Amino acid sequence: MEWITEYCFTRPGAVKDFPFGKEPMVMKVGGKMFALLSGQAISLKCDPVVAENLREQNEAITPGYHLNKKHWNSIRIDGSLSADEIRSMIDHSYDLVFKGLPKAVREKVRLTVG
């Protein structure tokens, strides 16, 4: 899980937070969640159509645990998915959240990392 956390930090403007207590660790951009890490799982935002397809293709991917099941997937980190697949899902989640931020917030994130 450490490499996953490290990868999340490579996303521009990513910060960690613990709004729910000790766990899960929440990764945010512009104040909005894009990943929740707990135990041996990560929950990520996902386009609803893509989310459904991913769930059908891999039993390690399930509807988001304690999240909007239409827009979030929980991924069990059990070795059944490659690091590249997990990185791609993190990027997708980050991109969805970033694009949904107000323009002024997106610009502020760009300025702080550029």
C-alpha positions in Angstrom: 0.0 0.0 0.0 2.9 2.3 0.5 3.6 2.6 -3.2 0.0 3.5 -3.8 0.2 6.3 -1.2 3.4 7.5 -2.8 1.8 7.4 -6.2 -1.2 9.5 -5.0 1.2 12.1 -3.9 2.6 12.5 -7.4 -0.8 13.9 -8.5 -0.6 17.7 -8.6 -2.0 19.3 -5.5 -2.6 16.0 -3.7 -2.8 16.2 0.1 -3.7 13.6 2.7 -6.3 14.1 5.3 -7.9 12.0 8.1 -11.5 13.4 8.3 -12.9 10.1 9.7 -10.3 9.4 12.3 -7.2 7.2 12.1 -8.6 5.4 9.0 -9.2 5.7 6.2 -6.5 8.0 4.9 -8.1 10.3 2.4 -6.3 11.8 -0.5 -7.7 15.1 -1.7 -7.2 17.7 -4.4 -8.7 21.1 -4.1 -10.4 19.9 -0.9 -12.2 17.0 -2.6 -11.6 13.3 -2.1 -10.1 11.3 -5.0 -8.9 8.2 -3.0 -9.6 6.6 0.4 -7.0 4.1 1.6 -7.7 1.6 4.4 -6.1 -1.7 5.2 -5.5 -3.5 1.9 -8.0 -1.6 -0.2 -8.4 1.7 -2.0 -11.6 3.4 -3.0 -11.6 5.6 -6.1 -14.1 7.7 -7.9 -15.0 6.3 -11.4 -17.2 7.1 -14.3 -20.4 5.0 -13.7 -20.1 3.1 -17.0 -16.4 2.4 -16.5 -17.1 1.4 -12.9 -19.6 -1.2 -13.9 -17.3 -2.6 -16.5 -14.4 -2.9 -14.1 -16.5 -4.7 -11.5 -17.6 -7.2 -14.2 -14.0 -7.8 -15.2 -12.4 -8.3 -11.8 -13.7 -9.6 -8.6 -11.3 -7.5 -6.6 -13.3 -4.4 -7.7 -16.6 -3.9 -5.9 -19.0 -0.9 -5.5 -17.6 1.7 -3.2 -17.7 0.7 0.5 -19.7 3.3 2.4 -19.6 5.6 -0.7 -21.9 6.3 -3.6 -21.9 2.9 -5.3 -22.6 4.4 -8.7 -19.5 6.7 -8.7 -17.0 4.9 -6.5 -15.2 1.6 -6.6 -13.4 -0.2 -3.9 -10.4 -2.1 -5.0 -8.9 -4.9 -2.9 -5.1 -4.9 -3.2 -4.6 -8.6 -3.4 -2.2 -9.0 -6.4 -4.9 -9.7 -9.0 -4.4 -6.2 -10.5 -1.2 -4.9 -11.9 0.4 -1.7 -10.5 -0.2 -0.1 -13.9 -3.9 -0.9 -13.7 -4.1 0.6 -10.2 -2.2 3.7 -11.2 -4.6 4.1 -14.2 -7.6 3.9 -11.9 -6.0 6.5 -9.5 -5.3 8.8 -12.5 -9.0 8.4 -13.6 -10.3 9.2 -10.2 -8.0 12.2 -9.8 -8.9 13.5 -13.2 -12.7 13.3 -12.5 -12.3 15.1 -9.2 -10.0 17.7 -10.6 -12.2 18.5 -13.6 -15.2 18.9 -11.2 -13.4 21.6 -9.2 -14.3 25.3 -9.7 -12.0 26.9 -12.3 -10.4 29.2 -9.6 -9.5 26.1 -7.5 -8.1 24.3 -10.5 -6.0 27.4 -11.4 -4.7 27.6 -7.8 -3.7 23.9 -7.8 -1.9 24.5 -11.1 0.0 27.5 -9.7 1.1 25.8 -6.5 2.6 22.9 -8.4 4.0 24.8 -11.4 
